[in-house]
Amino acid sequence: MSESNDIDEGFYSRQLYVLGHEAMRRMGTANVLIAGMRGLGVEIAKNVILSGVKSVTVQDEGLAEWMDFSSQFFLLASHLGQNRALSSLSQLSALNPHVHVSAHTGPLKETLLQQFQVVVLTDSSLDDQQRFGTFCHSNGIKLIVADTKGLCGQLFCDFGEEFEVLDTDGETPASAMIDDITKADPGVVTCIEQRHGFVDGSTVSLSEVCGMTKLNSYGPVDIKVLGPDSFSICDTSSFSEYKKGGVATEVKKSKILQFKPLDEALVDPELLVMTDYGKMTKHQTLHLAFQALHGFVKRVGRLPKPRSQSDAELLVAMVTELNKVSHLDQLDEDVVQSLSFTACGDLAPVNAFIGGLAAQEVMKACTGKFTPLQQWLYFDALECLPEGNGGEGEELTESTCSPRGSRYDGQTAVFGSGFQERLGEQKYFLVGAGAIGCELLKNFALIGLGAGEGGHITVTDMDSIERSNLNRQFLFRSQDIGRQKSEVAAQAVRVMNPNMNITAHQNRLDPDSEQVYGHTFFMGLDGVAAALDNVEARVYLDGRCVQHQRPMLEGGTLGSKGHTLVVVPHLTESYGPAKTGSQNAIPLCTLKNFPHRIEHTLQWARDQFEGLYKQAAEHVNLYFRDAAGFLERTLGRGEAEALEVLECVWGGVGRQRPQGWEDCVGWARRQWETLYNNNIAQLLHCFPSDQLTSSGLPFWSGAKRCPHPLTFDPSNTTHMDYVVAAANLYGQIYGIVGTRDSSAIRSILETVHIPAFTPKSTIKIHLTDKEMEEERESGHLDTGRLEELQKKLSSPPVNSAALQMHPIDFEKDDDNNFHIDYIVAASNLRAENYDIPTADRHKSKLIAGRIIPAIATTTAAVAGLMCVELYKLVQGHRKISSYRSSYINLAVQYCVLSEPLGPQRFTVAGKEYSLWDDFLVYGRCDRGQEMTLGELLLHIKQTYNLEITGLFYGNAVLYDVGSNHTERLVKSL
């Protein structure tokens, strides 16, 4: 944030969709202290700095040592023996130019704490936590305590006696269109949609109600849910009769929370928040074990030694003593022993997870956005320890886990030196170098994945770095904008760990890249990590992993929500085939004639953009390239579609083609008239405002909002915004330079002739998509016009090379390219036609740009959980109970880790198989020999030159077939 408290929307773009402007402004006034700059502290600091607080001060008296390097990603070998806070300062400062970052190398004192609104303690003693906890609680300073010890983590929050949460979950307020309201006590509201989305106790406001108009000014009202499409409100018996219309919109309510100071919270078992409901006893035990660990350090002067049986026995005894006060029903001594064995460890994935959660709590403390943790949270990944002590590797002892003066000492303390060698030998394929990809690569470098002899990481990402990436893709800096993500990310992690063996590619992962990522490539891998932002790519990669029997780590985020999935051959289910998203598609007739939500007008505007500025130009260029072939292919698509395409092409090559800027402005003005006046007038001519259905009910009711035409007004900002954007975009596809000068454009508009419009009675407007499709198939169209266009376009212009057009690909993040300008104006004008509340630029960009809201905290936490599973894969764990899938929502501190599902099984020819099995089939059509399914598909491809898509997934599952040849082969199974 700048001193003027303005928000840099280009930098914070994706985070703004998670937090909103008000929360960002509040965060921009907060000063945060983060104590301790080992791995956990620097993780929290990184995330908080990226979030955009006013200032961050990092405090540490300690000096860098080899043990820090397993998780402290901003330390270099040259920093050994130097202060950790000072050593990290330059890298932390470079993360966000809007945040002032400073270092404090002295001890923590109350006078220092008084300068901050939020204090985070890491790597601190229990005495310091209690002392500073009491001080912060009494002085209105929000306190967060975070700690990790090996495979276990702890988080605590105290936000004071009263803390106001302004928005408990950050979800968009639910809304529903009203179909009916009864006159009763209480009145019952029935909604048009099958599910209104409200819950008991929700508060809603009512608007746009006709007839029972008093409800429009009644104010927020508490509701009781009666069913998925109905709820009761206040007493409406004295109100006038309901006629039609109305929208119910959820009203978000703030909430006051009380927190106990750390001293009191220590002895309150009700304040433990579970992350894994199968580990309730473990986490209750960990609450005592962490306290005992502080006592151990105080007594002995150090943490328990790795794998020291005597130290473990002492810690168990101390926990048992504490339990005499706590009276836990079950004390899990195995957990205490495992904590003792691994407490010296410092693991990057665990720090990434706890650090992500802790940084999110800092943001809650600064903004009042989202529900804070109340008050203790524990996490353990003790199932990462080898199955049967050493599993396939060495036995873990004090000797094998002792420090070696290596950057991996913090990890060797947990898993031993033999496992470290195995990590270094791994060959992994990372697909995606964006937000999750950057975090995964950071973790890979710290744990040494592929950094040994024979090991290697291949990362591919076809995208280049944009400014909007910098807020969460922390390996990139402003000077990297325009460079390839994979290359920059690879360079950055080589700095973190000079031993990294990593190759950066810029390939899209799809069937076209199988010559690079083919059978030999996949069979040479130990595993795959998916850091992708779309389902289709995940499904494709998952299918390749199943086909080649390779494990896959998968994770994704959506704002404060995240998930992880580990796919283990023959042990767990795979990601699976894509689920159809058609149920979420907006019907074409709704977009074309009957919008009732801003999402409809935004999608309509996006479709207009694609049709006018991309598809039209592409059609013209294809026509110029091969006129005869283009006409033949177009006519083969059916007469209705052919007429649309050829009209479009004629517009680009005929007399309508603009000759200069004035023509572009004239075109834009006529477009405005067609879209917002003429088309609406035609719709009302077909269906007047008082139209009745065959049942005698009003036609314009329910989801059908009666529109009204607009009259162009050059003094109306939105009207002019449309003309300016539309004219400039139109000019761009023809290579004509435009201008933003509104006064000059107004002068041109004065000369533009707008033809008079008379509605036609011959035009039919479809009420459903089915009607629309039937009309297209019936062939009722102007065949004379189609023949005329064929004739006109049969001979392309001789100067076709000079007439080539410039199709525009929609780009949402460039505020100077007119793309979002057009979308916002086009959508809001259509919304005005239908009396739909308009959307500002921020919301319009989110919806039309299909932006995925993103925040660094969730990304870090998800990547941490993925790498926890990586430990298990590399060790070769074979118990499904050792693995975890996860779902997290940091907005409400909801973390659920659970055992993954096993592979789905099915029967073929009386035998049971799973996706992971490769079974034999007969191909009797052309050759009567046995072959695997893979061989059969190759045979089909080679014999019939057929690409079999949708026939199988992975190795075994058969779907539909696409040709007679394929049918005969499949029937022979």
N, C-alpha and C positions, 0 to 999 in steps of 0.2 A: 504494500500500500504506500502511496505517497503521503506527504504531510497534509495535503488537501483532502485526504481520505477518499479520493477517487479510485474506482476499481479498474484495474487493467484487464478488460474483458478478453483481450486476445490471449493473455497469459493464463488467466484463471478460467478460461472458457468452460472446460468440462466440469470443473469443481463448482462453478456457479450453479450448474443444473442440479447439484446435490445439496448445496447449502442455501442458495438464494442470495440476493444482494444485501438484504438487511443483516443477515448473519455474517456475511463477509465484511461489512462495514464495522460491525461490533468487534470482529476478530482483529481488524486493522488497528484497534486502539489498545490491544493487550500486550503486556510485557511478560515474558515467560522465562523462568530459570530452570535449567536442566542440569542436575548434579550427577556427575559420573560420566566419563567419556570412554568407557569400554564399549563392547559391541552393542549392548542394549541401549546405552545412553546415546550413542551416535545414530542408531536407528530411529529413536524417538525424535532426536534433534532434526534429522533429515526430513522426516515427515512433517514436523511442526513448521519448519522453515518453508517448505514447499506450500503449506496451507495458507500462508500470508498473514501471520500475526505481525504486530508492529516491531517487536524486537525479541531476540532470543539470546540469552547469556548462557554459555556452557561453562560449567565449573568442574575442575578436577585438580587435585594436588598430586596425582600419581604420575609416574613415568612409564613410558611405553616399554613393554617387554614382549618376548616371543609369544607368551600365552595369550596376548591380546589379539594377535594377528588372525586367529581362527574366525573372528567375527567383526573386528573393527576395520571396516573397509576403507577408511581414509588414512590409515597409517601406512607409511612406507618404511623399508628397511633402514633408511637414513634417519628415521625418527626414534630408533631404539635409544632409550636412556633420556629422551626428551619428554616434556610435559604433554600429556595426551590432549588436553584442551587446546593448547597452542598449536600442536601439530595438526589438529583437525580444522582449525579455524578458517584457513584460506579456502579449503574445499567446501566447507559448510556455507561460507559467505557467497560462494559462486552459485549456489543452488537457486537463489531468488534475489534479484536486485532490489526488490521492494522491502526486504526485511533486514533490519540492522542486526548483525551478529557480532557478539563480543565474547571474550574469554576471561574467566576469573580463575586464578591459580592458587588463591589463598583458601583458608578453611571456610566452611559454612558458618555464618553467624546470623543472629536475628536481625541485625541492622541491614544485612544484605538482603534477606528475605522480604523485608518491608517494601522494597522497590518493585515488587512483582505482584501481579494478580493471580498467577498460577505458578506453583513450584512442583517440580518433578524430582523425586529422589530415586536414584538407581545405585546399585552397589553400595548401599548404606547399611549401617548397623541398626539393630533394633532400638538401641538407646537413642540414636540420632532421630530415628523415625518417630519415637514417642515424644522426644523433646520438641522437635520442630512441628510435629503434629499438633501438639497442644498450643504452640505459639500461632500456627496458621489458623487453627479453628477459632481462636479468640480474637484474631485480627482480620477475619474475613478474607483470608487468602485460601484459594482452592489448592488442596494438596493431593498429589498422585504419587503413590509408591509403586514402583515396578522392580521386579527382580527375576533373574533366571539363574538356575543352578543345574548345569548339565541338561538333562531332558525334562526338567520341571520348571514351571514359571508361576509367578504370583503377581497379582495386580490389586491395588487398593485405592479407593477414592473417598475423599472427604471434601464436600463442597459447602460445608457450613450448616448453621442452624436452619436456615431457610434458603432454598435455591429454586428460582422460578424457571421451569422448563416451558419455553414459549411454543415449541412444536415438538410433541412427543415422539413422532416417528418420521416426519419429513415426507410422508406420502401425499400425493395430490388429493385434495378434498374430493370425495365421491360426489357425484351428481346424477340425477335421474329425471327424465321427462315424465310429466304427470298426465295420466289418462282420465282420472276422476277423483273428486273429493266429495265425501258425503257430508250432509248437514246433520251432525250428531254430536254427542258428548261422550267420548272424544270423536272428532272427525277422523275418517279413515281415508288415507291417500292410496290410490292404486296407480302403479307406474306402467309405462309402456314397455320398458325393458323387462325381461324375465327376472333379472337380478338388479336390485337398486344399489347394493354395495354398502348399505348402512348396517350398523350393529345397535343393539339395545343401548340406550343411554346417549346415542349420538344426538348432536344438536344440528338442526338444519334451518336454513332460511329459504323462504318461498318467494319466487318472483315470476313475472309474466303470466300470472293467473288471470283469466278472463271470467267475469261474473262474480266470483267470490274474491273481489279485488282487495278487501281489507287484509287478506293474508299477505299481500305484497308489502305492506308497511307494518306488519304485526311484529317483526323482529324475530330473532332466533328462537326456536321452539324445540324442546326436548321431545324425542320420539320413542315409541315402543314398536319394535319390529313384530309384525303379525305374520309375515311370510316373505318369501324371496322377492315378491313384487308389491308388497303393501306394508304400510305402517300407520300407526295412529299418531295424531297431533293434539292440538288443543280443542277446546269446546267450539265447534263451528255452527252450533244450532241456531244462533241468532244472526249469522251472516247471510248474505244474499246467495242465490242459487249459483252453483258452479256451472260454467258454460264450456270452457275448453282451455287447453294450454296449461302452461306452468312448468317451472323447473324447481326441483328441490336440490339444494346444494349444502353439503356438509360445512359446518362452521367449526374450525379448529379451536380448542380451548387450551389455555395454559394450565400448568399444574405446579403446585408447590411441593417440593421434596425436603425432607429433613435428613441430615447426616449425623452420625455419631463420630466423635473424635476417635483417633486410632486406639487410644488406651481402652476405651469402652468397647469399641468394635472388635478388639482382639478376643474378647470373652463372650461374644454374641454369635453362636453358631447359626442363627437364622439369617445372617448376612452373607452367607456363602452362595454364590451364583454358579450353578453347574454348567460345565462345558461338555461333559460326556456322562450321560445318565447311567451308563454302565459302570461308572467309576466313583459313585457317590461316597463310598467308604474310603476309597483312596484319597479323595480330595479333602474329606474331613480329617484324615490322618495327616495329609500334607500341611494343613493349617497349623497343626501342632509341630510337625517336623521342621517347618521353616523357622518357627520360634526356637526350637531346640538347636537348630543349626547356628543361630546367632549366639546361643549360650555356649555351644561347643567352641566357636571361634574365640569367644571371650575367655573361656577357660584354658584352651590349648594354645591360642595365638595363631591358629591357621584353620583352614577348612579340612575336613577329613581327606586323607590320602586316597587316591584312586584304588579301589579294590582292597583296601585295608580292612581285614576282618575285625581287628581290635577297635579301630575307629568306629566301624559300623555298630559293634556291640555297645560302645559307649553312647552313640547317638540314640540307639533303640532304648537304652536305659533312661536317657534324659526325656525322651518322648513319653515313655511309660510313666515317669514321674509327673509330667505335665498333665497327663490324662487322669490323674487322681483328682484334679480339680475340674477338668472338662467332662469326665464321665462319658466318653464315647462308648456306644454299645459294642462297636467292633473297632479294634485298633489293628491296622494292616501293617504288621512288622516287616513284611517283604518290601513294601513301598519305602519304609524308612531305611532299610538296608540298601535298596537300590539307589535311593537319594544319596546316602553316604558314599556309595561306591562311585557315583558320577558327579558329585557336587563341585569338584574342581573343574569340571568341563565347562566350556564356553562355546556354545553351538550357534552358528549363524541362523539356521532355520528357526530355532526356538526363539531367538532374539527378534527375528523378523516378525513372527506371529505376535508375541507379547508387545513388541515395539509398535506394531500397527494398532493394536487395541489401545495401548497407552496414549499414543498420539491423538487418537480419536477422542479420548476422554479430555485431553487438553483442549481440543476444539469445542467440545460441549461446554467445558468450563468457561471458555471465552465468549461463547455465543448464546447459550441457553437453547441451542438447537439440538434436538434429539435427547433421549432419556439416558442419563448417566448410570454408570455401574453403582449398584447399592449392595454391598460395598466391597466384598472380597471376591476374587475370581482366581481359581487355580487351574493349571493346565499341566498335564504330563503326557509324555510320549515314551513311557518306559517300555512299551511293547516294541520299540526300536532295538532294544538290546537283543543280542543274538539268541536265537532259539536254542536252548540247551547250552548256555554259556557261550561257547565259541562258534556254534553252528558248524559251517563248513570250514571255517578258518581256525586261527590259533585260539588257545584257551586264554581268557582274559585274567591277568594277574597284575600284582603291583608292578612287576617288571615290564610287562608288555604295554602297560598304560602310563608309564612314567614319562616325564618330559624329556625331550631330546634336543632342545634348542632349535626347534623348527616352527615354522608358521602354523603348523597343524597341531601344536601341543594341546591346545584347548579341546580339540576333537579326539586326539589320541587318548586323552585322559578318560574318555567315555568308551571308545570302541577299540582301542588298541592299535599298535603300529601296523599289524598285518592288514587290517581293514583299510587303513590309510593307503596302503599300496594298491589294494583292490580298487579303491575309488579312483586313483590316478590312472589305472589301466582302462577305465570305462570309455566306451565310444558312444556318444549320445548325439541325437539330432534334435535341435530346438527349432520349432517352427513359429516364428514371430519374434520380433525384437522391439515390440512396443512396450507398454507399461508393465505387464506381467513378465514379458521377455527380459526387460532390463533387470527386474528384481531377481528373476531366476538366474541370469548370468552372474549377477553379484554373488548370489549364494553358491553357484557352481565354482566361482573363483575362490571363495573363502574356504569351501570344504575340499577343494582340490580335485573336483570331478574332471577327469580327462587330462590332468596336469602332470601325469607321470609318464614313464616310458610305455609307448604303445597306445596311450590314451589320446582321445581327440573329441572336440566339440565341433559340430557343423551347425551353423545358425543361418537361416534364410529369412529374408523379409524384403519384399519388393518396394516398400515405401521409403520415401525420403522424409527428413525431419522438418516439421512445421513448428511455428511458434507455440501453437496450442498444445504441443506435446510436452513442453518443458516443465509444466506444472506437476507432472507425475512420472515422466520417463526420465529418471534422475541421472542417467548416464550421459544425457545430452546437455549442451550449453548453447547459448544464443549464437556463438560463432559457428556452430555445427548446422544451423538451419540451411536446408537445401542438400545436405549430404545424405548418403544412404544410411539408414538406421543400423543395418547389420554391421557395416564397416566401423562406424563410430562406436557402437556398443562393444565390438570385439576389441578395438583399441583400448577402450576404457577399462575393460576387465584384465587386459594384459598388464596395465599399470597396477591394478590391485594385486595381481599375482603374476609375476613375470614368467612363471612356469606354465602358464595356460597354453595348451595346444588348441587353437581355435581357427576355423576357416569361415569367412563370411560370404554368403551367397545372396543374390538378389532375385531369386526365382519364386514365382508363385507355385504353390503346391497344388497341382491338379493333374489330370491325365496328360496334359501337354508336356509336363516336366518329368514324365516317367523314364525318359531316356537318361536323365541325370539321377533321379531317385528311383531306380529300378530294383530288380530282384537282388542283384549283387550288393547294391548299396544297403538295402534294408537288412540283408542277412549278415552284413558286417557290423551291425549296430548291437549294442547291449540294451538300448531303450530309446524312447522318444518322449519329448515334452512338448505339449501343445499350448501355445500362448496366443491363441487366435481370437478374433473378434466376431466370427460368424459361425453359425451352426453348420452350414454346408461344408466349409473347410474342415471342421472338426470331424464330421461324419466321414469325409473322404480319407482323412489321415487315420482315423480309427479303423476303417476298412482295410487299409494297407497294413496296419499293425496286426490285425487279426489274420490277414492273409499270410504274413511272414512270421507269425507267432512271436511278436515283440511286445514287451510291456509299454504302457503309455501313461504318462502323468498328464492330467487335464485340469485346467482351472479357468474360471471366468469371474468377472465382476459386473455389477450394475449398480453404480452409485455406492451406497453403504453396504450393499449385499454382495456376497461372494459364495462360490462353491468350488469344491475340489473333488476329483474322481481319480482313483487309481485303477488301472486296467491290468490285470495279471493273467497271462495266458493259462487257460485250463482251470483257473481258480476263481475269477470274478467275472461278472458281466462286463461287456464292452460298452462303449458310449452308445452304440446302436444306430440303426438307420434313422434318417431325418423324419421327424413327425411333421405331418402337413400343417401349414399355418393358414390354410384357406379359411378356417373359421373366423379368423381375425380380419379377413379382407373386407373392404367396404364395397357393397354392391355398386355396380356401374350406374344403375339408374339413380341411386342416392347421390353419387358424385355429380351426375349430369344434370339432374333436375330437382332433387329433393334433399339437399343437405340440411342437417339440423344441429351439427356440432362444428366447432372451429376445426377439428381434425379433418372433417370432410372438405372444408373450403381450402385448407392447406394442401391436402392431397390433390385436389382439383388444380390448384395453382402450380404444384410441382408437375402434374401431368401436362398442363399447358406449356410449361417451360420446356419439358422434354420434346413435346410435339413441335413447337414453333422454332426452337433454337438448336435442336440437335437432330431429331429424326428427319425433319424437312431437308436440312442441309446434307445429311448422309444420303438420302434418296437421290437428290440432285447429282451428287458426286458419283454415285453408282451408275446413274443414267448416263453421265458424260463418259464414264469409263467403258461402257459396253451397252449402247442404247438398245440394240435388238435383244440381247440376252436379258437385260433388265426388264423390258416390256414383257417378254415371254414368261419370266419368273413371276412377275407381278400379277399377270393375268391368271397364272396358275394358282394363285392364293384365293381365288374366288372373286366374283364380280364386285361385291360390296366393298371388300378391302382394296381391290384394285382401283376402284373409283376414288377412294380416299387418297391413296398414294399418288395416283396420277394427277389429281387436282393439286396436290402438294407440289409435285415436280413442275407442273405448268406454272404455278405461282413463282417458282424460282428461275424459270428460263423464259417466260413469256413477257407480255407487256407490263405485268405487275412488278417486275424486277425493279428495285429502286435504282435511280441514277445518281442520287446524292443525299445529303443529310436531310434536306427538306422532305424528300419522299419518305424517309424513315419516320420522321415526326408525324407526317400525314397518315402513314400506315398505323402507327401506334394510337393515334386519336380515333381512327375508324375502328380499330380493334376494341378500344374502350367502349365505343358506342354499341358495337355488336354484342359484346359480352355482358354489359351491365344495363343496357337499355333494351335493345332489340330482342335478344333471346328471352329476356324476362317478359317482355310484352307479348311475345309469341306464346310463351308458356301460359300466361294469364288468358290469352285468347282461347287456347284449348281448354283450360280449366279456370274459369272465372272465380273470383274470390268467394262467390256465393254458391259455387257448384255443389251439388249433392251427389252422393253415390247412389247405386241402384237400390240400396237399402234405405235411402232417404236420410242418411247421415251426412254431415258436412264433409266434403272431400278434403278440404284443408283443415285437418285436425290431427291429433296425435303427433307422429313423427314428421308429418308433412306441414312445414311452415309456409304460410302464404307469402310469396315474395312481392316486392314492388320495384319498378324500374328506377334507376338513378338518372339524374340530369347532370351533365358535365359542368363543372364549375372550376375554372382555372385558378380561382383563389383558394380552393380546397386543397390542402397539402397532400392528402392521399391520392386525389385525382391526378395531381401533377407528378407525384412520385411514380405512379404507374406509367404515365406517358414518358417521363425521362428514362426510366429503367427499360421499358419496352422498346423505345426508339434506339437506345444505345445498343441493346442486345441484338436488335434486328440489323443495325448497321454493322455490328461485329461479324455476323455470319456472311455478310457481303463484302467485308473489307472496307467499310465506310467509317471514317472517324467521326465520333459524335462529341457531345459536350454535356456538362452538368449545368450549364448556364440557364436557369429557369426563365429569366427575362427574355433571352434570345429565343427560347423555345416557345414562350407565350406569343411572341411576335409572329412566329411561323404558324402557330395555331389559328391565328386570326385569318389566315388565307386558306385554311383547310376546308374543303367542301365536304359536308356530311350529308349523304343521300337520305331522303325521307324514307321512312320504313312503314310498311303496311303489313300487318300479320296475315298469314295465309291459312285458309281453311283446309288446304290439302295436306298440310304437315301433320304427321302423327307422332305423338310423344308417348314413349313407352313407360308403363308403370312398374314393370319388373324386368330383371335381367333376362328372364325366360322369354318374355315378349320380344325383347330386343334381339335375342338369338334367333327366334322363329322368323322375325322379319328379315334378318340377314339371309337365312336359309331359303326363304320363299322366293327370292329373286325379284322382289318388287322394288326395282330401282330404275334410275334413268339410264337405260342402256344406250339411248341416243347420245347422251353426254359422254359415256364411256367410249363409244366408237369415235366421237369427235376428238377426244383427247388422244386416243391411239393414233389417229391420223396426224394430229398436230405434232406429236412427239416422235413420229416414225423417222424423221430426219433431224438429228441433233444439229445445233448451230455449229458453223465452221470454226468459230473461235471459242470452242468449249473449254480449252485449257485456261483461257482468261476468265471464264465464268465459274471456275471451281469455287465452291463455298467453304466456309470454315465452321464446322459443327462445334457446338459449345458443350463441354462436359460440366455438369453442375458441380460447383465448388463452394462449400458453405463457409469456409473460414477466411476468405478474402473479402474484406468489407468494402473494397473499392471496385469490385468487378460487376456490380449491378445484380448479381444473382439473388442474394437475399433481399435486396431492395425490391426486386420484381415480385418475389414470393410474398413478402409482407403486404405490399400494396394490392396485388391481385387477390390474395386471400381475404383481406379485410374489406375490400370493395364488395366481394361476393357475400361476405358475412353481413354487410350492411343491406344488401339486397334482401336477405332472408331474416333480418333482425336477430342475428346471432351475435353475441358479445365478441368483440374483436380481440386479437392477441397482439401483444407487443413484439418487438423484434426478437427479444431474447427467447420467448416461448415459441415463436414462429420458427426460429432457427432450429430449436430442439426437435420439433415435430417434423417439419419438412426436411430437415437435414438428416433425420433419423440418427441423431447423435446419441451415443451411449454415455450417460452421465458417469463420471469417473473421479476417483479421489485416491490420493497416494496411500492413505492408511489401509484401505481395503485391499489394494493391490499388494502391499507389503505382506499383509497377513495371509493372503491366499498363496502367494509364492512361498512363504515360510512353511505352510501346511503341505504344499506339494513336495517340498524338499525333505520334510520329515518322512514322507512315504518313500522318497528316493533312497533313504538310508536302508529301508526294509527290502526294497527291490535289489539293491546291490549285495545285500547279505544273503539274498535268496530265500527269504521267509516263505514257508509253504503253508502256514496256517492262515486261513481267511480271517480269523479273529485277531490277527496281528495288524491288519490293515484298517484304515479309516477313510471313509468318504466324509465330507463336511458340508455344512451350510451355515453361513454366518450372516448376521445383520448387525453391523456395528452401530446403527442408529439406535437400537434398543438393547445393545449388548446381548444379542442372542447368538449363541454358538452351540451347534449340535454336531458332534462327531459320532459316527456310527459305523458299524461293520458293514462293508459293501455287500451287495447281493451276489450270489453265485451265478454262474452262466446259465442262461435259459436253455432248457433241454427240449428236444423234439425227436420224433420217431420217423425213420425212413426205412422202408422195407423190413419192418419188424424189429429194427435195431435202434437203440437210443444214442443220440449224438448231441453235441453242443456246437456252437459257432466255431469253437477252437479245433474241432475234429476235421480231419481230411479223410473222406470216405470214397470208396470206389464205385463207379457207375459204368454201365455199358453204353457205348455209342454205336448202335446197330445200323444206323442209317447208311453209313458209308464204309465202316470197318467194324468188324465184330470182335474187337479186342478190348480188354479192360483198360480203363484210363481213370486218372483222378479227375475231379471236377475242374481243376485248373487246366489239365491237359485237354479236357473236353472243350473248354471255352477257347483255348488256343487253337484247337482244331477247327472250331466254328469260324474263328476269325480268319485263319489261313485259307480254309476251303471256300468260304462264302464271302470273304471280305466284309464281315459284319462285326461292328463294335457292339458287344453285348452290355448294354447299360440297364440296370434294374433287374438283371437276371439273378444276380447273387449278391450276397453281402459277406465279405470275408471269405470263408472257405465253403460254406455249406448251404445257406438258406436260399431257396429258390423262390423267386417272385414271378411276375408276369413275363410273358415271352413276346418278342417283337416281330417275328416273321414266320412264314411257313416252315422254312428250313429249321429254325430254332425249335419250333413246336414239335417237329418230328423227332428231333434229337432228345428233347426233354421228355416226350411221351415214352421214350425207350428206357427211361430210368427204372 
